[in-house]
């Protein structure tokens, strides 16, 4: 999905059906997403089996995240104080707009013209690149997947593998157009080009921008996790390092960080540990050879605090962005991330997006992009009950009156019919005659009206002419007759057996 298309066309909810149909019709996308998510899921299962006691680790991870979120004010204060003590500058921003303004103020003071970006979903959330472009500031994505999508003018379709829907030939075409020369669809060749192209941006950038996987409250350390070296280049080479983090991304201690890093790497990619795990505590100190002159930390709320204290949805803040739920979700695996129309896709996106945007009318439609199978919960390393939350979001949407009028009338009729015995019997009998004109050979191959969606990929068995409820009295009478029949048959069998047996006891005569 191009950025222009997302801006010009659909809103998240009203465009959901159309985007789904497009994704299902795109055979290449479906194969690419299914192949990669299968590989990630298999790697996770193997890594967790080898690790041992995975459920105990999951429970420990859940406890850590629960404790942090329940005491978020305390740990935010401790973390921000320690960042400041280490020489960093801390900004608390309640909205995405405020975070963008804060970043622009930092850029203005440094007269910045070029920003080198590490992977940051939060910056995608607040559409920072778009705003920087408006101000004449060039922002270059240095994560390979994000760089590919920037050239393609597309948004990420996966939390950790943003270009999951692209193949090597498509990437080679993008790089060839950018470089003005033809590249073979070879991984080493393409990675080599990207490495050489991006290295100059590291050296020339006025600001390096990253996200934050975990902030360690006891020290003020900012933890970055990556499988590419760009994270370290962005955070150490430019003279100014700006970090944007969601306010909930904290752990109390380094011991807790160890647990979360083990859970994150295995759940995300099936690795024991990601290739690069960096811990940054303040800007460059006197006598140090590398590191930025300034460190700025922007801590973003943007709808997160609205979930605090909510007995149903507070746990969504436990998420560590491993994307294991995406890899396990049968819906995501068929349609990919762009279908969701949000920076956060899959089950976590279907829950998180309407909550952060506080928009049940549009974004709330994402709650229906789920089979409610619970695979997301089984995959989640911190046991977030996303399937339960999706049901609750649907209920909230109904209560707020955002479901279509026809749907409300249909369910009201359903409630009335099932609330009265006579109406229920009448509905059961009449359903057969209502559907009979559409049936062929005992099946509905094309159901009428809103029910047509059910028969697009399956045949619906025709209802019985006589409902089971009407047959039940006859079945009861038949069941009552069975013992009598069985007793009569037993008596006849005994009598026959007695007639066939020879006399017992006396001498038999010839």
C-alpha positions in Angstrom: 0.0 0.0 0.0 1.5 3.3 -1.0 1.6 6.2 1.4 -0.4 8.3 -1.0 -3.1 5.6 -1.3 -3.4 5.3 2.4 -3.8 9.1 2.7 -6.1 9.6 -0.2 -8.4 6.6 0.0 -9.6 4.4 2.8 -9.9 5.0 6.4 -9.0 2.0 8.6 -12.4 0.6 9.0 -14.3 1.5 5.9 -11.5 0.3 3.6 -10.9 -3.0 5.5 -13.1 -5.2 3.3 -11.6 -3.8 0.0 -8.0 -4.2 1.3 -8.8 -7.7 2.4 -10.2 -8.6 -1.0 -7.1 -7.2 -2.7 -4.8 -9.1 -0.5 -6.6 -12.4 -1.0 -6.4 -11.9 -4.8 -2.7 -11.3 -4.6 -1.3 -14.8 -4.8 2.3 -13.7 -4.5 1.7 -11.7 -1.4 -0.1 -14.6 0.3 2.7 -17.0 -0.5 5.4 -14.6 0.6 3.8 -13.8 3.9 2.9 -17.4 4.6 6.4 -18.7 3.8 8.1 -16.2 6.1 5.7 -16.4 9.0 6.0 -20.2 8.8 9.7 -20.0 9.0 9.6 -17.6 11.9 7.0 -19.7 13.8 9.0 -22.9 13.3 12.2 -21.1 14.5 10.4 -19.9 17.6 9.0 -23.3 18.4 12.5 -24.9 18.0 14.2 -22.2 20.1 11.6 -22.4 22.9 11.8 -26.2 23.0 15.6 -26.1 23.3 15.4 -23.4 25.9 13.3 -25.5 28.2 10.7 -24.4 30.9 9.2 -22.0 28.4 5.9 -21.6 30.2 7.8 -20.7 33.4 9.7 -18.0 31.4 6.5 -16.7 29.9 4.9 -16.4 33.3 8.0 -14.6 34.6 7.8 -12.2 31.7 4.1 -11.6 32.3 4.8 -10.8 36.0 7.5 -8.3 35.1 5.3 -6.5 32.5 2.3 -6.5 34.9 4.4 -5.1 37.7 5.9 -2.3 35.5 2.5 -1.2 34.1 0.8 -1.3 37.5 3.6 0.9 38.9 4.3 2.9 35.7 4.4 6.3 37.3 7.2 5.2 39.7 9.3 3.6 37.1 8.9 6.4 34.6 10.1 8.8 37.3 13.1 6.6 38.2 14.0 6.0 34.6 13.8 9.7 33.5 15.7 10.9 36.6 18.5 8.4 35.8 18.6 9.5 32.1 19.0 13.1 33.2 21.7 12.2 35.7 23.6 10.5 32.9 23.5 13.8 30.8 20.4 13.1 28.7 17.5 15.4 28.1 14.0 14.0 28.8 10.7 15.2 27.3 7.2 13.8 28.2 4.7 14.2 25.3 1.1 13.4 25.7 0.3 13.3 22.0 2.0 12.4 18.7 1.7 16.0 17.6 3.5 17.1 20.7 6.3 14.6 20.1 6.7 15.7 16.5 7.0 19.3 17.7 9.6 18.4 20.3 11.7 16.6 17.7 11.4 19.6 15.3 12.5 22.0 18.0 15.6 19.8 18.6 16.3 19.7 14.9 15.8 23.5 14.6 18.3 24.2 17.4 20.9 22.1 15.6 20.0 23.4 12.2 19.5 19.8 11.1 19.0 18.9 7.4 19.6 15.2 7.5 18.2 12.6 9.9 19.5 9.0 9.9 16.8 6.7 11.3 17.1 3.3 13.0 14.0 1.1 13.1 11.3 2.8 15.1 7.6 1.8 15.1 6.8 4.7 17.3 8.1 7.2 14.7 5.8 5.4 12.2 3.0 5.7 14.6 3.3 9.6 14.7 4.2 9.8 11.0 7.4 11.6 11.8 8.9 11.2 8.3 6.0 12.9 6.7 6.3 15.9 9.0 10.1 16.2 8.6 9.6 16.2 4.8 7.2 19.1 5.2 9.9 21.1 7.1 12.5 20.4 4.4 14.4 17.8 6.6 15.5 14.6 4.9 14.9 11.5 6.9 16.6 8.3 5.7 15.6 4.9 6.9 18.8 2.8 7.6 17.2 -0.5 8.6 17.3 -2.5 5.4 13.6 -3.4 5.3 12.6 0.1 6.1 14.9 1.5 3.5 13.4 -0.8 0.9 9.9 0.4 1.8 11.0 4.0 1.8 12.1 3.6 -1.8 8.9 1.8 -2.7 6.9 4.6 -0.8 5.1 1.9 1.3 4.4 1.4 4.9 5.7 -1.5 7.0 3.6 -4.7 6.8 5.2 -6.5 9.8 6.5 -5.4 13.1 10.0 -6.8 12.8 10.2 -7.7 9.1 8.7 -4.6 7.5 9.3 -5.7 3.9 8.0 -9.3 4.4 5.8 -9.0 1.3 8.7 -8.2 -1.1 10.9 -10.7 -3.0 14.5 -10.3 -4.2 13.5 -9.4 -7.7 11.3 -6.6 -6.5 14.0 -5.3 -4.3 16.6 -5.5 -7.1 14.2 -3.5 -9.3 13.9 -0.8 -6.6 17.7 -0.6 -6.0 18.3 -0.6 -9.8 16.0 2.4 -10.3 17.6 4.2 -7.4 21.2 3.6 -8.5 20.7 3.9 -12.2 22.3 0.5 -12.8 21.0 -3.1 -13.0 21.4 -5.4 -9.9 20.9 -9.1 -9.9 18.3 -10.5 -7.4 21.1 -11.8 -5.2 21.0 -11.2 -1.4 24.7 -10.4 -1.1 24.7 -8.0 -4.0 21.6 -6.2 -2.8 22.9 -6.0 0.8 26.2 -4.8 -0.4 24.6 -2.0 -2.4 22.5 -0.9 0.6 25.5 -1.0 3.0 27.6 1.2 0.7 24.7 3.6 0.0 23.7 4.0 3.6 27.2 4.4 5.1 27.5 8.0 3.9 24.2 8.9 5.6 25.6 7.7 8.9 28.6 10.0 8.5 26.7 13.0 7.2 23.6 12.9 9.4 23.0 15.8 11.8 20.7 13.6 14.0 20.5 9.9 14.6 17.0 8.7 15.5 16.1 5.4 17.2 13.3 3.7 19.1 13.8 1.9 22.4 13.1 -1.7 23.0 13.5 -1.4 26.8 14.4 1.3 29.2 16.2 0.1 32.4 14.7 2.1 35.2 17.5 1.4 37.7 20.2 2.9 35.5 18.5 5.0 32.8 20.0 2.7 30.1 18.3 2.7 26.7 18.3 -0.8 25.2 18.3 -1.3 21.4 17.9 -4.8 19.9 18.7 -5.3 16.2 20.0 -7.9 13.7 21.7 -5.1 11.7 24.6 -2.8 12.6 22.7 0.3 11.7 21.3 0.7 15.2 24.8 1.2 16.6 25.9 3.5 13.7 22.8 5.7 14.1 23.2 6.0 17.9 27.0 6.7 17.9 28.1 8.4 14.7 25.8 11.5 14.4 26.5 14.3 16.9 23.0 14.1 18.3 21.0 11.0 19.2 17.2 11.3 19.7 15.2 8.4 21.1 11.5 8.1 20.9 9.9 5.4 23.1 6.4 4.5 24.2 5.9 5.2 27.8 5.3 1.6 28.8 8.6 0.2 27.4 10.4 -0.2 30.8 11.9 -2.9 33.0 12.9 -2.3 36.6 16.4 -3.9 36.6 19.0 -5.6 34.5 17.9 -9.0 35.8 14.4 -8.2 34.4 16.0 -7.1 31.2 17.7 -10.5 30.9 14.3 -12.2 31.0 12.8 -9.9 28.5 15.7 -10.2 26.0 15.5 -14.0 26.2 11.7 -13.9 25.5 12.0 -11.3 22.8 14.7 -12.9 20.6 13.2 -16.4 20.8 9.6 -15.2 20.1 10.6 -12.8 17.3 13.1 -14.7 15.2 13.9 -18.0 17.0 17.3 -16.7 18.0 19.0 -17.2 21.4 20.0 -13.6 21.3 19.7 -10.9 18.6 23.0 -10.0 16.8 23.2 -6.6 18.3 22.0 -5.7 21.8 23.1 -2.1 22.7 22.8 -0.3 26.0 23.2 3.4 25.9 23.5 5.5 29.1 23.7 9.2 28.3 25.7 11.0 25.6 29.5 10.7 25.1 31.5 11.5 28.2 34.8 13.2 28.4 37.6 10.9 27.3 35.3 8.6 25.3 36.1 8.1 21.6 32.6 7.7 20.2 29.0 8.5 20.9 26.8 11.6 20.4 27.4 15.0 21.9 23.7 15.2 22.9 21.1 12.6 23.9 17.4 13.5 23.8 14.7 11.1 25.0 11.1 11.7 24.0 8.7 9.6 26.1 5.3 9.2 24.3 1.9 8.7 25.7 -0.4 9.0 22.6 -3.3 7.1 24.1 -1.4 4.6 26.2 -2.3 6.1 29.6 -6.0 5.8 28.8 -5.6 2.0 29.2 -4.1 2.3 32.7 -6.6 1.0 35.3 -8.8 -0.6 32.6 -9.6 -4.1 33.9 -9.9 -5.5 30.3 -7.3 -3.6 28.3 -4.5 -2.6 30.6 -2.6 -5.8 29.6 -2.2 -4.6 26.1 0.6 -2.3 27.4 2.5 -5.5 28.3 3.4 -6.0 24.6 7.1 -6.2 23.8 6.6 -6.0 20.0 8.0 -9.4 19.2 5.4 -10.0 16.4 4.9 -13.7 17.5 1.1 -13.1 17.4 1.3 -12.0 13.7 3.2 -15.1 12.8 0.7 -17.4 14.5 -2.5 -15.5 13.3 -4.3 -17.3 10.4 -5.9 -14.0 9.3 -2.6 -12.1 9.1 -0.9 -15.1 7.4 -3.5 -14.8 4.6 -3.8 -11.0 4.1 -0.5 -9.5 5.4 0.0 -6.3 7.3 -1.2 -3.6 4.9 -4.8 -4.9 5.1 -5.1 -3.5 8.6 -4.4 0.0 7.4 -2.4 0.8 10.5 1.3 0.8 11.5 0.4 -1.9 14.0 -1.0 -5.0 12.3 -2.0 -8.5 13.2 -3.8 -9.3 16.5 -1.9 -6.8 18.5 -2.7 -4.1 16.0 -6.3 -5.0 15.9 -6.4 -4.4 19.6 -3.9 -1.6 20.0 -4.9 0.7 17.1 -8.5 1.4 18.2 -7.4 1.9 21.8 -4.5 4.3 21.0 -6.6 6.2 18.5 -9.6 6.0 20.8 -11.7 5.4 17.8 -14.2 2.6 17.9 -16.2 3.8 14.8 -13.4 3.4 12.3 -10.4 1.6 13.9 -12.8 -0.5 15.9 -13.6 -2.5 12.8 -10.2 -4.2 13.1 -11.6 -6.2 16.0 -13.5 -8.2 13.4 -10.3 -9.2 11.5 -9.9 -12.2 13.6 -11.0 -15.8 13.9 -10.8 -15.6 17.7 -8.9 -18.9 17.7 -6.6 -17.9 20.5 -3.3 -18.7 18.6 -2.1 -15.2 19.4 -2.4 -15.9 23.2 -0.5 -19.2 22.9 2.3 -17.4 20.9 2.6 -14.3 23.1 5.7 -14.5 25.4 4.0 -12.4 28.1 0.5 -14.0 27.8 -1.6 -11.1 26.6 -5.2 -12.4 26.1 -5.6 -10.7 22.8 -8.5 -13.0 21.7 -10.5 -12.0 24.8 -9.7 -8.3 24.1 -11.0 -8.6 20.6 -14.3 -9.9 21.8 -14.5 -7.0 24.3 -13.7 -4.5 21.6 -16.6 -5.9 19.5 -18.9 -5.5 22.5 -17.7 -1.9 23.1 -18.4 -1.1 19.4 -21.9 -2.5 19.7 -22.6 -0.6 23.0 -21.5 2.7 21.4 -23.9 2.2 18.6 -21.3 2.0 15.8 -22.6 -1.2 14.2 -24.7 -0.9 11.0 -28.4 -0.3 11.4 -29.2 -3.6 9.5 -27.0 -5.5 11.8 -28.6 -4.0 14.9 -32.1 -4.8 13.5 -31.0 -8.4 12.7 -29.7 -9.1 16.2 -32.7 -7.4 17.8 -34.9 -9.7 15.8 -32.8 -12.7 16.7 -33.0 -11.7 20.4 -36.8 -11.4 20.2 -37.3 -14.8 18.4 -35.0 -16.7 20.8 -36.7 -15.1 23.8 -40.2 -16.5 23.1 -40.9 -20.2 22.5 -43.6 -19.8 20.0 -41.6 -17.3 17.9 -38.6 -19.6 18.0 -40.7 -22.6 16.8 -42.2 -20.4 14.0 -38.7 -19.2 12.9 -37.3 -22.7 12.9 -40.1 -24.0 10.7 -40.1 -21.0 8.3 -36.3 -20.9 7.8 -36.5 -24.1 5.7 -39.1 -22.6 3.3 -37.3 -19.2 3.2 -34.0 -20.9 2.1 -35.5 -23.6 -0.1 -35.5 -21.5 -3.3 -31.7 -21.0 -3.0 -30.8 -24.6 -2.3 -29.5 -27.2 -4.7 -29.0 -30.8 -3.9 -29.2 -30.2 -0.2 -26.8 -27.3 -0.1 -26.8 -23.5 -0.3 -24.1 -22.6 -2.8 -24.9 -18.9 -2.9 -26.7 -17.6 0.2 -28.8 -14.4 -0.2 -28.0 -10.9 1.2 -25.4 -10.5 4.0 -25.1 -14.3 4.3 -23.4 -14.5 0.9 -20.0 -14.1 2.5 -20.4 -17.5 4.1 -20.8 -19.3 0.8 -18.0 -17.6 -1.1 -15.6 -20.4 0.0 -17.9 -23.1 1.3 -21.3 -24.7 0.8 -23.9 -24.3 3.6 -25.9 -27.5 4.4 -29.6 -27.0 3.8 -31.8 -26.9 6.9 -34.0 -30.0 7.6 -37.7 -29.7 6.5 -38.7 -30.9 9.9 -36.6 -29.3 12.7 -35.1 -31.6 15.3 -37.4 -29.8 17.9 -40.5 -31.1 16.0 -39.1 -34.6 15.7 -38.1 -34.8 19.4 -41.5 -36.0 20.7 -41.5 -38.9 18.2 -38.0 -39.8 19.1 -39.0 -39.9 22.8 -41.9 -42.3 22.0 -39.6 -44.5 20.0 -37.0 -44.5 22.9 -39.8 -45.6 25.3 -40.8 -48.4 23.0 -37.2 -49.7 22.8 -37.1 -51.3 26.3 -40.4 -53.1 25.7 -39.2 -54.4 22.4 -35.9 -55.4 23.9 -37.7 -57.3 26.7 -40.0 -59.1 24.3 -37.1 -60.1 22.1 -35.2 -61.4 25.1 -38.2 -63.6 26.2 -38.6 -65.0 22.8 -34.9 -65.8 22.7 -35.1 -67.6 26.0 -38.1 -69.6 25.0 -36.4 -70.7 21.8 -33.3 -71.7 23.6 -35.3 -73.8 26.0 -37.0 -75.7 23.2 -33.7 -76.5 21.5 -31.9 -77.8 24.6 -31.9 -81.6 25.2 -33.5 -83.0 28.5 -31.2 -82.8 31.4 -30.4 -85.4 34.1 -32.1 -88.7 33.1 -30.8 -91.5 30.8 -31.4 -90.9 27.1 -33.1 -93.7 25.2 -32.2 -94.7 21.7 
